[in-house]
Amino acid sequence: MPRDLYVLPASPGQEWMWLIHHMLRDASPYVIAGMVRIRGHVAPDALRRSLDLLVERHEALRTVFRMDPSGELSQVIQQAEPVGLTAYDLGAGAGTERVREDFQEFAARPFDLSRGPLLRASLARIGPEDHVLGLAVHHIVSDGWSMRLMTSELTELYLGLAAGRSPRLPEPPLQYADFAVWHREWLSSAQAREDLAYWCRQLDGASPLRLPTDAVPPGSGSAPAAAVTLGPATTVALTETARRHGASLFMLLLTAYAATLARFAGQQDFVLTIPVAGRSREELTRTVGFFVNTLPIRVDASGNPTLLELLRRIRLTCLAAYDHQDLPYERMVRGAAWRRDRRNTRLGPAMFALRVPLAAPQRLPGGATVEVLEPPPAAGEMDLLTELTETPGQGLRGYLAGQPGAFRPDTLSLLAGSFTKVLTLAATGGAVPLDELPVAVPAARQ
């Protein structure tokens, strides 16, 4: 058994994640996953050592969680142990879809938060010099930023070891436990009280988004997803439209998404959620851990505004939300008197995210080439999750993913098509009223 080195209070975000994990038990969807396909020579020993060094560098990757008799959750940082790299042979000719499905099963195996490890790695051989490396880590100790950092550092470590030299990476300025202690203290500050007051004002009286769902029989298949694709020219036009109006590309994409859902659901006042990195200090950019926070964005689509007017409203709402982003999401929502009902137990059941693509080098020593493989889309706890990724020179690509049993694939395809049309209109200037947007109204509303 690994030896305990430190026992410290869990962060507020970790407490919330621990609660959700135990409520959902083996069905917990909170796993951060990434895959890269390596065509060419792979040195398994160097890869194993690189993983071990990564865990030595970042305490979060060797942390487990224990609840004491008083009900306080602690994060227990343990001594570094070798990472169990699971190596297996899928057989020559295994297709990308088979690789994704196999890794999804590997990543979805239940994690024991009290025993660990909370990081898994697999190396699937699908040809003589063709492998897929997969990393899966529980969200309670990681996030999307952390996965990109881990991939970058793992590459640097592997390049050094494969070349026969000792890799040298600067030590992380802070470890996640340092942040957790600071954040718990910050929650008693005047700034935290001011942030709570802001969110109470912003969310009081808000209504959840009521998505028209389908009557899908239980057990009728996996969670549906529909693709969204925008070419480079349209993406450049969207970026330029946003810039002309003092907004970011993300704000314009969120506006188009909000406009689509306003028509789709027939609501003028509702809440969407967005993720934020939660790394407000420069020292935290090189630290692995669960920093990401969720912000509820209240959408005001009243008065049949044009896309540009809705962009102005959402831009101001986002800027104010960013100024008060350090308060944990569950405290924002818990402190506000929003309109709960039996069907809508969450204030923001639909989330929108613009992801940064997972970074990986195109080449490794010996001429090996590297390709990032996106994991299968999943809505997680959301009823509807929409993620887009901008790749330089390739435009925007992503998907809409729904909860199993909530949407038929054709309904999500209809919604994805409407979203794409609204984005195309936004790229041409956005002077179109919401009532004239080409959004298909679902049969559930008709």
C-alpha positions in Angstrom: 0.0 0.0 0.0 1.3 3.5 -0.8 2.4 5.5 2.3 0.4 8.6 3.1 2.5 11.8 3.0 0.0 14.6 3.7 -3.6 14.8 4.8 -5.3 18.1 3.9 -8.9 19.4 3.5 -10.4 18.7 0.1 -11.3 21.8 -2.0 -15.0 22.8 -2.3 -15.0 21.5 -5.9 -13.7 18.2 -4.8 -16.3 17.9 -2.1 -19.0 18.4 -4.8 -17.4 16.0 -7.2 -17.1 13.3 -4.4 -20.8 13.7 -3.6 -21.9 13.3 -7.2 -19.5 10.3 -7.6 -21.1 8.5 -4.7 -24.6 9.4 -5.7 -24.1 8.0 -9.2 -21.8 5.2 -8.0 -20.5 3.1 -10.8 -22.3 5.2 -13.4 -20.2 8.4 -12.6 -19.5 10.1 -15.9 -16.7 12.3 -14.6 -13.6 11.0 -16.3 -11.1 13.1 -18.3 -9.8 11.1 -21.2 -7.4 11.5 -24.1 -6.0 9.2 -26.8 -3.1 9.5 -29.3 -2.3 7.1 -32.1 1.5 6.5 -32.7 2.5 5.1 -36.0 6.1 4.0 -35.8 8.5 2.7 -33.1 7.3 3.0 -29.4 9.6 2.4 -26.5 7.3 0.9 -23.8 9.9 1.2 -21.0 10.5 4.9 -21.7 6.8 5.4 -21.8 6.3 3.7 -18.4 9.1 5.7 -16.9 7.6 8.9 -18.3 4.3 8.2 -16.7 6.0 7.5 -13.3 7.9 10.8 -13.5 4.6 12.6 -14.3 3.0 11.2 -11.2 6.0 12.1 -9.1 5.8 15.8 -10.4 2.1 16.3 -9.7 0.6 15.4 -6.2 -2.9 15.4 -7.6 -2.2 12.3 -9.6 -1.3 10.4 -6.4 -4.2 11.7 -4.3 -7.1 9.7 -2.7 -10.0 10.8 -0.6 -11.3 9.9 2.8 -14.3 11.0 4.8 -13.7 11.2 8.6 -16.3 10.5 11.2 -17.2 14.2 11.5 -18.2 14.3 7.8 -15.1 16.2 6.6 -13.6 15.1 3.3 -9.8 15.0 3.1 -7.5 14.7 0.2 -4.7 12.3 1.1 -1.5 12.7 -0.9 0.5 9.5 -1.1 4.0 8.6 -2.1 4.5 8.0 -5.8 4.0 4.4 -7.0 4.7 3.0 -10.5 1.9 3.6 -12.9 0.3 0.4 -14.2 0.5 0.8 -18.0 -2.0 -1.7 -19.4 -0.6 -3.1 -22.6 -2.6 -5.3 -24.9 -3.0 -6.4 -28.5 -6.2 -5.5 -30.4 -5.0 -7.3 -33.5 -3.8 -5.9 -36.8 -6.5 -4.0 -38.7 -8.5 -2.8 -35.7 -10.4 0.3 -36.9 -10.5 3.6 -35.2 -14.1 3.0 -34.0 -13.1 -0.3 -32.4 -10.1 1.5 -30.6 -12.4 4.2 -29.3 -15.0 1.7 -28.0 -12.3 -0.4 -26.4 -10.8 2.6 -24.7 -14.2 4.0 -23.6 -14.8 0.7 -21.8 -11.3 0.9 -20.2 -11.8 4.5 -19.0 -15.4 3.9 -17.7 -14.4 1.2 -15.2 -15.4 2.4 -11.8 -12.8 4.4 -9.8 -12.4 3.9 -6.1 -11.7 7.4 -4.8 -10.6 6.1 -1.4 -8.0 3.7 -2.7 -6.9 4.9 -6.1 -5.1 5.1 -8.4 -7.2 7.8 -10.1 -5.0 7.8 -13.3 -5.1 4.9 -15.8 -3.0 4.4 -18.9 -3.3 1.9 -21.7 -1.2 1.1 -24.7 -3.2 -0.8 -27.4 -1.2 -2.5 -30.2 -3.1 -2.5 -33.5 -0.2 -3.3 -35.8 3.6 -4.1 -35.9 4.4 -0.4 -35.4 0.9 1.1 -34.7 -0.2 1.8 -31.2 -2.8 3.9 -29.3 -1.9 5.4 -26.0 -4.9 6.3 -23.8 -5.0 8.3 -20.6 -8.0 8.4 -18.2 -8.1 10.3 -15.0 -11.0 11.0 -12.6 -12.3 14.6 -12.8 -11.8 15.0 -9.0 -8.1 15.4 -9.5 -8.0 16.8 -13.1 -9.7 18.8 -15.8 -9.3 19.6 -19.5 -6.4 22.0 -18.9 -4.7 19.4 -16.8 -5.0 16.8 -19.5 -3.4 19.1 -22.0 -0.6 19.9 -19.5 -0.1 16.1 -18.8 0.1 15.3 -22.5 2.7 18.1 -23.1 4.9 17.1 -20.2 4.5 13.4 -20.9 5.8 14.1 -24.4 8.8 16.1 -23.1 9.6 13.3 -20.6 9.3 10.6 -23.3 11.5 12.5 -25.8 14.2 12.8 -23.3 14.2 9.2 -22.1 13.9 7.8 -25.6 17.0 9.8 -26.5 18.9 8.4 -23.6 19.1 11.5 -21.5 17.6 12.6 -18.2 14.6 15.0 -19.0 14.6 18.3 -17.2 11.3 20.0 -16.6 10.8 23.0 -14.2 9.0 22.1 -11.0 5.4 23.2 -10.7 5.3 26.5 -8.8 2.3 25.2 -6.7 0.6 21.9 -6.0 -3.2 21.5 -6.1 -3.4 21.1 -2.3 -1.9 24.6 -1.9 -4.8 26.0 -4.0 -7.4 24.0 -2.0 -6.2 25.5 1.3 -6.2 29.0 -0.2 -9.7 28.6 -1.8 -11.3 27.4 1.5 -9.9 30.4 3.3 -11.0 32.7 0.5 -14.6 31.5 0.8 -14.7 33.4 4.2 -13.5 36.6 2.6 -15.4 39.8 1.8 -14.8 39.2 -1.9 -16.6 35.8 -1.7 -19.6 37.4 0.0 -19.7 40.0 -2.7 -19.6 37.3 -5.4 -22.4 35.4 -3.7 -24.5 38.6 -3.6 -23.9 39.1 -7.3 -25.1 35.6 -8.2 -28.1 35.8 -6.0 -29.2 39.0 -7.8 -28.3 37.5 -11.2 -30.2 34.2 -10.7 -33.1 35.1 -8.5 -36.3 34.2 -10.3 -34.5 32.4 -13.2 -36.2 29.5 -14.9 -34.4 26.3 -16.0 -34.3 25.6 -19.7 -37.1 23.3 -20.6 -35.8 21.2 -23.5 -38.4 19.4 -25.5 -37.3 15.8 -25.1 -38.4 12.7 -26.9 -40.3 9.7 -25.5 -37.4 7.3 -26.0 -37.9 3.8 -24.5 -35.4 2.9 -21.7 -32.5 0.9 -22.8 -32.9 1.8 -26.5 -29.2 2.5 -27.1 -26.3 4.6 -26.2 -26.4 8.4 -25.7 -27.1 10.1 -29.1 -24.8 12.7 -30.5 -24.8 14.9 -33.7 -21.9 16.5 -35.4 -21.4 20.2 -36.1 -18.9 21.3 -38.7 -18.0 24.8 -39.9 -15.3 25.5 -42.5 -12.3 27.8 -42.2 -13.9 30.7 -44.1 -17.0 30.7 -41.9 -14.9 30.4 -38.8 -12.8 33.4 -39.8 -16.0 35.4 -40.6 -17.4 34.6 -37.2 -14.2 35.7 -35.5 -14.2 39.0 -37.4 -17.9 39.6 -36.6 -17.2 39.1 -32.9 -14.2 41.4 -33.0 -16.1 44.2 -34.7 -18.6 44.1 -31.8 -16.0 43.9 -29.0 -16.7 40.3 -28.3 -14.8 37.0 -28.3 -15.5 34.2 -30.7 -16.7 32.2 -27.7 -19.3 34.9 -26.9 -20.7 34.9 -30.5 -20.8 31.0 -30.5 -22.7 31.1 -27.2 -25.1 33.7 -28.6 -25.9 31.6 -31.6 -26.4 28.5 -29.3 -28.6 30.5 -27.0 -30.7 31.8 -29.9 -31.1 28.3 -31.3 -32.3 27.0 -28.0 -34.6 29.9 -27.4 -36.4 29.1 -30.5 -36.1 25.3 -30.0 -37.5 25.4 -26.5 -39.8 28.4 -26.9 -38.3 30.3 -24.0 -37.1 33.9 -23.6 -35.5 33.7 -20.2 -33.4 30.7 -19.2 -29.9 29.7 -18.0 -27.1 28.0 -19.9 -23.9 26.9 -18.2 -20.3 27.3 -19.4 -17.0 26.0 -18.0 -14.2 28.3 -17.0 -10.6 27.2 -16.4 -10.5 28.5 -12.8 -6.8 29.4 -12.9 -6.8 33.0 -12.1 -3.2 33.0 -10.9 -0.2 32.5 -13.2 1.4 30.0 -10.9 -1.6 27.6 -11.4 -1.1 27.2 -15.1 1.5 24.5 -14.6 -0.4 22.5 -12.0 -2.5 19.4 -12.5 -5.8 19.5 -10.5 -9.5 20.1 -10.5 -9.7 23.9 -11.0 -12.5 24.2 -13.6 -15.7 25.9 -12.5 -19.1 26.2 -14.0 -20.8 29.6 -14.6 -24.6 29.9 -15.1 -25.2 32.4 -17.9 -28.7 33.9 -17.8 -30.1 34.5 -21.3 -32.5 37.4 -21.9 -34.0 36.8 -25.4 -37.1 39.0 -24.8 -38.4 41.5 -27.3 -37.3 39.4 -30.4 -33.8 40.8 -30.5 -31.4 40.4 -33.5 -28.4 38.1 -33.1 -26.3 41.2 -32.7 -28.5 42.6 -29.9 -28.5 39.2 -28.2 -24.7 39.2 -28.5 -24.5 42.6 -26.8 -26.6 41.3 -23.9 -24.6 38.0 -23.6 -21.3 39.8 -23.8 -22.2 42.0 -20.8 -23.5 39.0 -18.9 -20.3 37.0 -19.6 -18.0 39.8 -18.6 -19.8 40.3 -15.3 -19.8 36.5 -14.7 -16.0 36.4 -15.3 -15.5 39.0 -12.6 -17.3 36.7 -10.1 -16.1 33.3 -11.3 -14.2 32.1 -8.2 -17.3 31.1 -6.2 -18.0 27.4 -6.6 -21.0 26.7 -8.9 -23.0 24.8 -6.3 -22.8 27.9 -4.0 -23.9 30.2 -6.7 -27.0 28.1 -7.4 -27.8 27.2 -3.8 -27.8 30.9 -2.8 -30.3 32.0 -5.4 -34.1 31.6 -5.3 -34.6 30.1 -8.8 -37.8 28.5 -9.9 -37.4 24.8 -9.2 -40.0 22.2 -10.3 -40.1 18.4 -10.4 -39.0 18.1 -14.0 -36.2 20.6 -13.8 -34.0 19.9 -10.8 -31.0 21.7 -12.3 -30.9 25.4 -13.2 -28.7 24.9 -16.2 -29.3 21.5 -17.9 -27.6 22.6 -21.1 -23.8 23.4 -21.3 -21.8 25.0 -24.1 -18.0 24.8 -24.3 -15.3 25.9 -26.7 -12.4 23.5 -26.2 -8.7 23.8 -26.9 -7.6 20.8 -28.9 -5.4 18.2 -27.1 -1.8 19.0 -28.1 0.5 16.3 -29.3 3.6 16.5 -31.5 3.3 15.4 -35.1 6.5 13.4 -34.9 8.6 11.5 -32.4 12.1 10.1 -32.6 12.6 7.5 -35.3 10.1 9.0 -37.6 7.0 8.0 -35.7 3.9 10.1 -36.4 1.3 11.1 -33.8 -2.4 11.7 -34.3 -4.9 12.8 -31.6 -8.0 10.7 -31.4 -11.0 12.4 -29.9 -12.9 10.2 -27.3 -16.6 9.5 -28.0 -18.9 12.4 -27.0 -20.8 12.1 -23.8 -23.2 14.5 -22.1 -22.1 13.6 -18.6 -24.5 15.0 -16.0 -26.0 17.5 -18.5 -29.2 16.9 -20.5 -27.5 18.5 -23.4 -23.8 19.2 -23.9 -22.4 21.1 -26.9 -18.7 21.3 -27.5 -16.8 22.9 -30.3 -13.1 22.9 -31.0 -11.3 25.4 -33.2 -8.3 23.9 -35.1 -6.2 26.4 -37.0 -6.8 26.1 -40.8 -9.6 23.6 -40.3 -12.4 25.6 -38.8 -14.8 24.5 -36.0 -15.8 21.0 -35.3 -17.8 19.5 -32.5 -21.0 17.8 -31.5 -24.2 18.0 -29.5 -24.5 15.1 -27.1 -27.7 14.2 -25.2 -28.6 12.1 -22.2 -29.6 8.5 -23.0 -33.3 8.3 -23.2 -33.9 12.0 -23.6 -33.3 12.6 -27.3 -33.6 10.5 -30.5 -30.6 10.8 -32.8 -32.8 12.5 -35.5 -33.9 15.2 -32.9 -30.3 16.0 -32.1 -29.4 16.0 -35.8 -32.3 18.5 -36.3 -31.0 20.7 -33.5 -27.3 20.5 -34.8 -28.5 21.5 -38.2 -30.4 24.5 -36.9 -27.4 25.6 -34.8 -25.1 25.3 -37.9 -27.5 27.5 -39.9 -27.7 30.1 -37.1 -23.9 30.2 -37.0 -23.7 30.7 -40.7 -26.1 33.7 -40.4 -24.0 35.1 -37.5 -21.0 34.9 -39.8 -22.7 37.2 -42.4 -23.4 40.0 -39.8 -26.1 38.8 -37.5 -28.7 41.4 -38.2 -31.5 38.8 -38.1 -34.3 38.8 -35.5 -34.7 35.6 -33.5 -38.2 35.0 -34.8 -36.7 34.8 -38.4 -33.9 32.3 -37.6 -34.1 29.0 -39.5 -34.6 26.9 -36.4 -36.7 23.7 -36.7 -39.3 23.5 -34.0 -39.4 19.9 -32.6 -42.6 17.8 -32.7 -42.7 17.9 -28.9 -43.4 21.7 -29.1 -45.7 21.4 -32.1 
